[in-house]
Amino acid sequence: MDINELQAKLKKAYSHKFKSISKRIVNAVKRAEVNLDELSAEEIRTLTSTLVEEETKALQSEVEKLLAQKESIERALEKKADELQEAKYEIFNVLEDELEPSQKTRAILHQVKLQSIDLYDMLSEMVESALVTALEKEQDGELDETLKEVIKEITFEAIKEGSLNTIRVRKILSTILASAIEVAEATPTKAEEILRLTLKGMRSGLIKSIDRFKQRVAYMPVEAKHILIEDYDTIIEDLNQTDTLFSQIILTQASESSQIIRKILVEINKDMRYDLEELVLISKETADIIRDRFSNFAKLAVKKADVALSSPRAKEAKRMGAQAIEAARIVLGSALQSAKDVMEKKEK
């Protein structure tokens, strides 16, 4: 049967006057006088795509409208988020510059500012600025240990609010280290010192973040447990490999850097392996607390998963899995039969 003719017949035969999908499909196929067993693979593909198109027209239209609304909302959210950040900057700038507070008050304002704004978008520039300022103000030929503390606080403030998700933590730590590498490459005589202090600060900031997370978990009220439920297994897994994550970030950045920087980072990574005990310990303690406090929730999640396995989507997945095996057997059987026929012809 001609593909276009088949498509036209099905479209003409399809009717939404029937209440169920099954009745609509059966009626359309019968009215179009189609026998599935007589169709080629291409014709079956045309039949299914035509039936799907006819049945889901209204739904597809609704999905497209919702997607358009989603894109519009996302753009509006992004714009408002930027405006919110800008407003925060302006407020702190006025307090810091126009009201002329003392040095002590200015330091407190800076700390509050760190805790009030989203560091994600400005992390790279902020780290670079801190490093350059430290280099400009260094005394007696050595970088001030203050640099380590600055990196520690920046790391902590950037990580602390969200879940300890590997992707998020990796992005933050990688961004900080990448900025330090740029400054180190521009200041080769201080490269090792810059990178060593930066990595020590990052490690301390990560430890502080995990410790804060541990305290939140320990005293988290029952109604807030959902914060961890969706992430339970991932968080446990991530916490059990924070030392590996830290080393991977160093080695990944090393592989993307110049030969000199690569050599320095590999050497620092070797030295730091023995200094990651505290990180491993605090991560293990946090994982243990999560297990103790949320094990019942984890069991509940398993029960919910059992219920989900009886959902229409899960049933369809099982059905398709079984069909995949059956289809493979049919294809394999057909191939074996063809090979057998060829062999028999040769023997004759």
C-alpha positions as a Markdown table, in Angstrom:
| # | Residue | x | y | z |
|---|---|---|---|---|
| 1 | Met | 0.0 | 0.0 | 0.0 |
| 2 | Asp | 1.2 | 3.5 | -0.8 |
| 3 | Ile | 2.4 | 5.3 | 2.3 |
| 4 | Asn | 0.5 | 8.5 | 1.6 |
| 5 | Glu | -2.6 | 6.6 | 0.8 |
| 6 | Leu | -2.3 | 4.7 | 4.1 |
| 7 | Gln | -1.8 | 7.9 | 6.0 |
| 8 | Ala | -4.8 | 9.6 | 4.4 |
| 9 | Lys | -7.1 | 6.5 | 5.0 |
| 10 | Leu | -6.2 | 6.4 | 8.7 |
| 11 | Lys | -6.7 | 10.2 | 9.2 |
| 12 | Lys | -10.1 | 10.0 | 7.5 |
| 13 | Ala | -11.1 | 7.0 | 9.6 |
| 14 | Tyr | -9.9 | 8.3 | 12.9 |
| 15 | Ser | -12.7 | 9.6 | 15.1 |
| 16 | His | -12.8 | 11.0 | 18.6 |
| 17 | Lys | -16.5 | 10.2 | 19.1 |
| 18 | Phe | -15.5 | 7.0 | 20.9 |
| 19 | Lys | -14.7 | 7.4 | 24.6 |
| 20 | Ser | -11.6 | 5.2 | 24.8 |
| 21 | Ile | -8.3 | 5.1 | 23.0 |
| 22 | Ser | -8.7 | 1.4 | 22.3 |
| 23 | Lys | -12.0 | 1.9 | 20.6 |
| 24 | Arg | -10.7 | 4.8 | 18.5 |
| 25 | Ile | -7.7 | 2.9 | 17.4 |
| 26 | Val | -9.6 | -0.4 | 16.5 |
| 27 | Asn | -12.3 | 1.5 | 14.7 |
| 28 | Ala | -9.8 | 3.6 | 12.6 |
| 29 | Val | -7.7 | 0.5 | 11.6 |
| 30 | Lys | -10.9 | -1.5 | 10.6 |
| 31 | Arg | -12.4 | 1.5 | 8.7 |
| 32 | Ala | -9.1 | 2.0 | 6.9 |
| 33 | Glu | -9.2 | -1.8 | 6.0 |
| 34 | Val | -5.7 | -2.3 | 7.3 |
| 35 | Asn | -4.2 | -5.7 | 8.1 |
| 36 | Leu | -1.2 | -5.3 | 10.4 |
| 37 | Asp | 0.4 | -8.6 | 9.3 |
| 38 | Glu | 0.4 | -7.5 | 5.7 |
| 39 | Leu | 2.2 | -4.2 | 6.3 |
| 40 | Ser | 5.9 | -3.6 | 5.8 |
| 41 | Ala | 8.1 | -2.1 | 8.5 |
| 42 | Glu | 7.8 | 1.3 | 6.9 |
| 43 | Glu | 4.1 | 1.0 | 6.6 |
| 44 | Ile | 3.8 | 0.0 | 10.3 |
| 45 | Arg | 5.9 | 3.1 | 11.2 |
| 46 | Thr | 3.6 | 5.3 | 9.2 |
| 47 | Leu | 0.5 | 3.7 | 10.8 |
| 48 | Thr | 1.8 | 4.2 | 14.3 |
| 49 | Ser | 3.0 | 7.7 | 13.8 |
| 50 | Thr | -0.3 | 8.7 | 12.2 |
| 51 | Leu | -2.4 | 7.2 | 15.0 |
| 52 | Val | -0.1 | 8.9 | 17.6 |
| 53 | Glu | -0.5 | 12.2 | 15.8 |
| 54 | Glu | -4.3 | 12.0 | 15.5 |
| 55 | Glu | -4.7 | 10.8 | 19.1 |
| 56 | Thr | -2.4 | 13.4 | 20.7 |
| 57 | Lys | -3.1 | 16.5 | 18.7 |
| 58 | Ala | -4.8 | 18.3 | 21.6 |
| 59 | Leu | -2.2 | 17.2 | 24.2 |
| 60 | Gln | 0.7 | 18.2 | 21.9 |
| 61 | Ser | -0.8 | 21.6 | 21.5 |
| 62 | Glu | -1.2 | 22.0 | 25.3 |
| 63 | Val | 2.3 | 20.8 | 25.9 |
| 64 | Glu | 3.7 | 23.4 | 23.4 |
| 65 | Lys | 1.7 | 26.2 | 25.1 |
| 66 | Leu | 3.0 | 25.2 | 28.5 |
| 67 | Leu | 6.5 | 25.0 | 27.2 |
| 68 | Ala | 6.2 | 28.5 | 25.8 |
| 69 | Gln | 4.9 | 29.7 | 29.2 |
| 70 | Lys | 7.7 | 27.9 | 30.9 |
| 71 | Glu | 10.3 | 29.6 | 28.8 |
| 72 | Ser | 8.7 | 32.9 | 29.4 |
| 73 | Ile | 8.6 | 32.3 | 33.2 |
| 74 | Glu | 12.2 | 31.2 | 33.2 |
| 75 | Arg | 13.3 | 34.3 | 31.4 |
| 76 | Ala | 11.3 | 36.5 | 33.8 |
| 77 | Leu | 12.7 | 34.6 | 36.8 |
| 78 | Glu | 16.3 | 35.1 | 35.5 |
| 79 | Lys | 15.6 | 38.8 | 35.0 |
| 80 | Lys | 14.1 | 39.2 | 38.4 |
| 81 | Ala | 16.9 | 37.2 | 40.0 |
| 82 | Asp | 19.5 | 39.5 | 38.4 |
| 83 | Glu | 17.5 | 42.6 | 39.6 |
| 84 | Leu | 17.4 | 41.1 | 43.1 |
| 85 | Gln | 21.2 | 40.6 | 43.1 |
| 86 | Glu | 21.8 | 44.1 | 41.8 |
| 87 | Ala | 19.5 | 45.6 | 44.6 |
| 88 | Lys | 21.5 | 43.7 | 47.2 |
| 89 | Tyr | 24.8 | 44.9 | 45.8 |
| 90 | Glu | 23.5 | 48.5 | 45.9 |
| 91 | Ile | 22.3 | 48.3 | 49.5 |
| 92 | Phe | 25.6 | 47.0 | 50.7 |
| 93 | Asn | 27.5 | 49.5 | 48.6 |
| 94 | Val | 25.6 | 52.4 | 50.1 |
| 95 | Leu | 26.2 | 51.0 | 53.7 |
| 96 | Glu | 29.9 | 50.5 | 53.0 |
| 97 | Asp | 30.8 | 53.6 | 51.0 |
| 98 | Glu | 28.3 | 56.4 | 51.6 |
| 99 | Leu | 27.8 | 56.0 | 55.4 |
| 100 | Glu | 31.6 | 55.6 | 56.0 |
| 101 | Pro | 31.5 | 52.9 | 58.7 |
| 102 | Ser | 34.6 | 52.0 | 60.7 |
| 103 | Gln | 37.0 | 49.3 | 59.6 |
| 104 | Lys | 35.6 | 46.9 | 62.1 |
| 105 | Thr | 32.0 | 47.6 | 61.0 |
| 106 | Arg | 33.1 | 47.3 | 57.3 |
| 107 | Ala | 34.4 | 43.8 | 58.0 |
| 108 | Ile | 31.2 | 42.8 | 59.6 |
| 109 | Leu | 29.2 | 44.2 | 56.7 |
| 110 | His | 31.4 | 42.2 | 54.3 |
| 111 | Gln | 30.7 | 39.0 | 56.2 |
| 112 | Val | 26.9 | 39.7 | 56.1 |
| 113 | Lys | 27.2 | 40.5 | 52.4 |
| 114 | Leu | 28.8 | 37.2 | 51.7 |
| 115 | Gln | 25.9 | 35.5 | 53.5 |
| 116 | Ser | 23.3 | 37.5 | 51.7 |
| 117 | Ile | 24.2 | 37.4 | 48.0 |
| 118 | Asp | 24.4 | 34.6 | 45.5 |
| 119 | Leu | 28.2 | 34.0 | 45.1 |
| 120 | Tyr | 27.7 | 31.5 | 42.2 |
| 121 | Asp | 27.7 | 34.1 | 39.4 |
| 122 | Met | 30.6 | 36.1 | 40.8 |
| 123 | Leu | 32.8 | 33.4 | 42.3 |
| 124 | Ser | 35.5 | 33.4 | 39.7 |
| 125 | Glu | 36.0 | 37.2 | 39.7 |
| 126 | Met | 35.8 | 37.4 | 43.5 |
| 127 | Val | 38.5 | 34.8 | 44.0 |
| 128 | Glu | 40.7 | 36.5 | 41.5 |
| 129 | Ser | 40.3 | 39.8 | 43.1 |
| 130 | Ala | 41.1 | 38.4 | 46.6 |
| 131 | Leu | 44.3 | 36.7 | 45.2 |
| 132 | Val | 45.5 | 39.9 | 43.4 |
| 133 | Thr | 44.8 | 42.0 | 46.4 |
| 134 | Ala | 46.7 | 39.6 | 48.6 |
| 135 | Leu | 49.7 | 39.7 | 46.2 |
| 136 | Glu | 49.7 | 43.5 | 46.1 |
| 137 | Lys | 49.7 | 43.7 | 49.9 |
| 138 | Glu | 52.1 | 40.9 | 50.7 |
| 139 | Gln | 54.9 | 41.7 | 53.1 |
| 140 | Asp | 58.3 | 40.2 | 53.8 |
| 141 | Gly | 58.3 | 38.1 | 50.6 |
| 142 | Glu | 55.5 | 35.8 | 51.9 |
| 143 | Leu | 51.8 | 35.7 | 51.1 |
| 144 | Asp | 49.8 | 36.4 | 54.2 |
| 145 | Glu | 48.0 | 33.3 | 55.8 |
| 146 | Thr | 44.9 | 35.6 | 55.6 |
| 147 | Leu | 44.7 | 34.4 | 51.9 |
| 148 | Lys | 43.9 | 30.9 | 53.1 |
| 149 | Glu | 41.2 | 32.2 | 55.4 |
| 150 | Val | 39.7 | 34.3 | 52.7 |
| 151 | Ile | 39.5 | 31.3 | 50.3 |
| 152 | Lys | 38.1 | 29.2 | 53.2 |
| 153 | Glu | 35.2 | 31.7 | 53.8 |
| 154 | Ile | 34.5 | 32.1 | 50.1 |
| 155 | Thr | 34.3 | 28.3 | 49.7 |
| 156 | Phe | 32.1 | 27.9 | 52.8 |
| 157 | Glu | 29.7 | 30.7 | 51.9 |
| 158 | Ala | 29.4 | 29.4 | 48.3 |
| 159 | Ile | 28.7 | 25.8 | 49.3 |
| 160 | Lys | 26.8 | 26.0 | 52.6 |
| 161 | Glu | 23.2 | 26.8 | 51.6 |
| 162 | Gly | 22.5 | 24.0 | 49.2 |
| 163 | Ser | 22.6 | 20.2 | 49.5 |
| 164 | Leu | 26.1 | 18.6 | 49.3 |
| 165 | Asn | 25.5 | 17.5 | 45.8 |
| 166 | Thr | 28.7 | 16.4 | 44.0 |
| 167 | Ile | 28.0 | 18.3 | 40.8 |
| 168 | Arg | 27.4 | 21.5 | 42.7 |
| 169 | Val | 30.4 | 21.1 | 45.0 |
| 170 | Arg | 32.6 | 20.1 | 42.1 |
| 171 | Lys | 31.6 | 23.2 | 40.2 |
| 172 | Ile | 32.2 | 25.6 | 43.1 |
| 173 | Leu | 35.6 | 24.1 | 44.0 |
| 174 | Ser | 36.7 | 23.8 | 40.3 |
| 175 | Thr | 35.8 | 27.5 | 39.7 |
| 176 | Ile | 37.8 | 28.6 | 42.7 |
| 177 | Leu | 40.8 | 26.6 | 41.8 |
| 178 | Ala | 40.6 | 27.6 | 38.1 |
| 179 | Ser | 40.7 | 31.3 | 39.2 |
| 180 | Ala | 43.7 | 30.6 | 41.4 |
| 181 | Ile | 45.5 | 28.9 | 38.5 |
| 182 | Glu | 45.0 | 32.0 | 36.3 |
| 183 | Val | 46.6 | 34.2 | 38.9 |
| 184 | Ala | 49.4 | 31.7 | 39.6 |
| 185 | Glu | 50.2 | 31.5 | 35.8 |
| 186 | Ala | 50.5 | 35.3 | 35.7 |
| 187 | Thr | 52.7 | 35.3 | 38.8 |
| 188 | Pro | 55.1 | 32.3 | 38.3 |
| 189 | Thr | 57.4 | 33.1 | 41.2 |
| 190 | Lys | 54.5 | 32.9 | 43.6 |
| 191 | Ala | 52.6 | 30.1 | 41.8 |
| 192 | Glu | 53.2 | 27.3 | 44.3 |
| 193 | Glu | 52.5 | 29.5 | 47.3 |
| 194 | Ile | 49.2 | 30.8 | 45.7 |
| 195 | Leu | 48.0 | 27.3 | 44.8 |
| 196 | Arg | 49.0 | 25.7 | 48.1 |
| 197 | Leu | 47.2 | 28.4 | 50.2 |
| 198 | Thr | 44.2 | 28.2 | 47.9 |
| 199 | Leu | 43.9 | 24.5 | 48.2 |
| 200 | Lys | 44.3 | 24.6 | 51.9 |
| 201 | Gly | 41.6 | 27.2 | 52.1 |
| 202 | Met | 39.3 | 25.2 | 49.8 |
| 203 | Arg | 39.8 | 22.1 | 52.0 |
| 204 | Ser | 39.0 | 24.0 | 55.2 |
| 205 | Gly | 36.0 | 25.6 | 53.6 |
| 206 | Leu | 34.7 | 22.2 | 52.5 |
| 207 | Ile | 35.2 | 20.8 | 55.9 |
| 208 | Lys | 33.4 | 23.7 | 57.5 |
| 209 | Ser | 30.5 | 23.3 | 55.0 |
| 210 | Ile | 30.1 | 19.6 | 55.8 |
| 211 | Asp | 30.3 | 20.3 | 59.5 |
| 212 | Arg | 27.5 | 22.9 | 59.2 |
| 213 | Phe | 25.5 | 20.4 | 57.2 |
| 214 | Lys | 26.0 | 17.8 | 59.9 |
| 215 | Gln | 24.7 | 20.2 | 62.6 |
| 216 | Arg | 21.6 | 21.0 | 60.4 |
| 217 | Val | 20.9 | 17.3 | 59.9 |
| 218 | Ala | 21.3 | 16.5 | 63.6 |
| 219 | Tyr | 18.8 | 19.1 | 64.7 |
| 220 | Met | 16.6 | 19.1 | 61.6 |
| 221 | Pro | 12.8 | 19.1 | 62.5 |
| 222 | Val | 10.7 | 16.2 | 61.2 |
| 223 | Glu | 8.8 | 18.5 | 58.8 |
| 224 | Ala | 12.0 | 19.4 | 57.0 |
| 225 | Lys | 13.2 | 15.9 | 56.4 |
| 226 | His | 12.0 | 16.0 | 52.8 |
| 227 | Ile | 15.1 | 18.2 | 52.1 |
| 228 | Leu | 17.2 | 15.0 | 52.3 |
| 229 | Ile | 14.7 | 12.3 | 51.3 |
| 230 | Glu | 15.0 | 12.8 | 47.5 |
| 231 | Asp | 18.7 | 12.9 | 47.8 |
| 232 | Tyr | 19.3 | 10.3 | 50.5 |
| 233 | Asp | 21.4 | 7.7 | 48.6 |
| 234 | Thr | 23.3 | 10.3 | 46.6 |
| 235 | Ile | 24.3 | 12.3 | 49.6 |
| 236 | Ile | 25.5 | 9.2 | 51.5 |
| 237 | Glu | 27.5 | 8.2 | 48.4 |
| 238 | Asp | 29.0 | 11.6 | 47.9 |
| 239 | Leu | 30.0 | 12.0 | 51.6 |
| 240 | Asn | 31.8 | 8.7 | 51.4 |
| 241 | Gln | 34.1 | 10.0 | 48.7 |
| 242 | Thr | 34.8 | 13.7 | 49.5 |
| 243 | Asp | 38.5 | 13.1 | 49.6 |
| 244 | Thr | 38.5 | 11.4 | 46.2 |
| 245 | Leu | 36.4 | 14.3 | 44.8 |
| 246 | Phe | 38.8 | 16.8 | 46.2 |
| 247 | Ser | 41.8 | 15.1 | 44.6 |
| 248 | Gln | 40.0 | 14.6 | 41.3 |
| 249 | Ile | 39.3 | 18.3 | 41.1 |
| 250 | Ile | 43.0 | 19.1 | 41.6 |
| 251 | Leu | 44.1 | 16.5 | 39.0 |
| 252 | Thr | 41.4 | 17.6 | 36.5 |
| 253 | Gln | 42.5 | 21.2 | 36.7 |
| 254 | Ala | 46.2 | 20.1 | 36.5 |
| 255 | Ser | 45.5 | 18.2 | 33.3 |
| 256 | Glu | 44.1 | 21.4 | 31.7 |
| 257 | Ser | 46.9 | 23.7 | 32.8 |
| 258 | Ser | 50.4 | 24.5 | 31.6 |
| 259 | Gln | 53.3 | 22.0 | 32.3 |
| 260 | Ile | 54.6 | 24.1 | 35.2 |
| 261 | Ile | 51.3 | 24.5 | 37.0 |
| 262 | Arg | 50.5 | 20.8 | 36.3 |
| 263 | Lys | 53.7 | 19.7 | 38.1 |
| 264 | Ile | 53.0 | 22.0 | 41.1 |
| 265 | Leu | 49.4 | 20.8 | 41.4 |
| 266 | Val | 50.3 | 17.1 | 41.2 |
| 267 | Glu | 53.0 | 17.6 | 43.9 |
| 268 | Ile | 50.5 | 19.5 | 46.2 |
| 269 | Asn | 47.9 | 16.8 | 45.6 |
| 270 | Lys | 50.4 | 14.1 | 46.8 |
| 271 | Asp | 51.3 | 16.1 | 49.9 |
| 272 | Met | 47.6 | 16.8 | 50.7 |
| 273 | Arg | 46.6 | 13.2 | 50.6 |
| 274 | Tyr | 47.9 | 12.9 | 54.1 |
| 275 | Asp | 46.1 | 16.0 | 55.2 |
| 276 | Leu | 42.6 | 14.9 | 54.2 |
| 277 | Glu | 42.0 | 12.9 | 57.3 |
| 278 | Glu | 39.8 | 15.6 | 58.9 |
| 279 | Leu | 37.7 | 15.8 | 55.7 |
| 280 | Val | 37.2 | 12.0 | 55.6 |
| 281 | Leu | 36.3 | 12.0 | 59.3 |
| 282 | Ile | 33.7 | 14.8 | 59.2 |
| 283 | Ser | 32.2 | 13.3 | 56.0 |
| 284 | Lys | 31.9 | 9.9 | 57.6 |
| 285 | Glu | 30.3 | 11.3 | 60.8 |
| 286 | Thr | 27.8 | 13.3 | 58.7 |
| 287 | Ala | 26.9 | 10.2 | 56.6 |
| 288 | Asp | 26.4 | 8.2 | 59.8 |
| 289 | Ile | 24.1 | 10.8 | 61.3 |
| 290 | Ile | 22.0 | 10.9 | 58.1 |
| 291 | Arg | 21.7 | 7.1 | 58.2 |
| 292 | Asp | 20.7 | 7.1 | 61.9 |
| 293 | Arg | 18.1 | 9.9 | 61.5 |
| 294 | Phe | 16.7 | 9.1 | 58.1 |
| 295 | Ser | 16.9 | 5.3 | 57.8 |
| 296 | Asn | 13.2 | 5.0 | 58.5 |
| 297 | Phe | 12.5 | 7.6 | 55.8 |
| 298 | Ala | 14.7 | 5.6 | 53.4 |
| 299 | Lys | 12.5 | 2.5 | 54.2 |
| 300 | Leu | 9.5 | 4.6 | 53.5 |
| 301 | Ala | 11.0 | 5.7 | 50.2 |
| 302 | Val | 11.4 | 2.1 | 49.3 |
| 303 | Lys | 7.7 | 1.4 | 50.0 |
| 304 | Lys | 6.8 | 4.4 | 47.8 |
| 305 | Ala | 9.1 | 3.0 | 45.1 |
| 306 | Asp | 7.2 | -0.3 | 45.3 |
| 307 | Val | 4.0 | 1.6 | 44.8 |
| 308 | Ala | 5.6 | 3.4 | 41.9 |
| 309 | Leu | 6.5 | 0.1 | 40.3 |
| 310 | Ser | 2.8 | -0.7 | 39.9 |
| 311 | Ser | 2.2 | 2.6 | 38.1 |
| 312 | Pro | 1.2 | 2.6 | 34.4 |
| 313 | Arg | 4.6 | 3.8 | 33.3 |
| 314 | Ala | 6.4 | 1.1 | 35.3 |
| 315 | Lys | 4.1 | -1.6 | 33.9 |
| 316 | Glu | 4.8 | -0.3 | 30.4 |
| 317 | Ala | 8.5 | -0.4 | 31.1 |
| 318 | Lys | 8.3 | -4.1 | 32.2 |
| 319 | Arg | 6.2 | -4.9 | 29.2 |
| 320 | Met | 8.7 | -3.3 | 26.8 |
| 321 | Gly | 11.5 | -5.1 | 28.5 |
| 322 | Ala | 9.8 | -8.5 | 28.0 |
| 323 | Gln | 9.0 | -7.5 | 24.4 |
| 324 | Ala | 12.6 | -6.6 | 23.7 |
| 325 | Ile | 13.7 | -10.1 | 24.7 |
| 326 | Glu | 11.0 | -11.6 | 22.5 |
| 327 | Ala | 11.9 | -9.4 | 19.5 |
| 328 | Ala | 15.6 | -10.3 | 19.9 |
| 329 | Arg | 14.7 | -14.0 | 19.9 |
| 330 | Ile | 12.6 | -13.6 | 16.8 |
| 331 | Val | 15.4 | -11.7 | 15.0 |
| 332 | Leu | 18.0 | -14.2 | 16.1 |
| 333 | Gly | 15.8 | -17.2 | 15.1 |
| 334 | Ser | 15.3 | -15.6 | 11.7 |
| 335 | Ala | 19.0 | -15.1 | 11.2 |
| 336 | Leu | 19.8 | -18.7 | 12.3 |
| 337 | Gln | 17.2 | -20.0 | 9.9 |
| 338 | Ser | 18.6 | -18.0 | 7.1 |
| 339 | Ala | 22.1 | -19.3 | 7.8 |
| 340 | Lys | 20.8 | -22.8 | 8.0 |
| 341 | Asp | 19.1 | -22.4 | 4.6 |
| 342 | Val | 22.3 | -21.1 | 3.1 |
| 343 | Met | 24.3 | -24.1 | 4.5 |
| 344 | Glu | 21.7 | -26.6 | 3.2 |
| 345 | Lys | 21.8 | -25.1 | -0.3 |
| 346 | Lys | 25.6 | -25.4 | -0.3 |
| 347 | Glu | 25.5 | -29.0 | 0.8 |
| 348 | Lys | 23.1 | -29.8 | -2.1 |
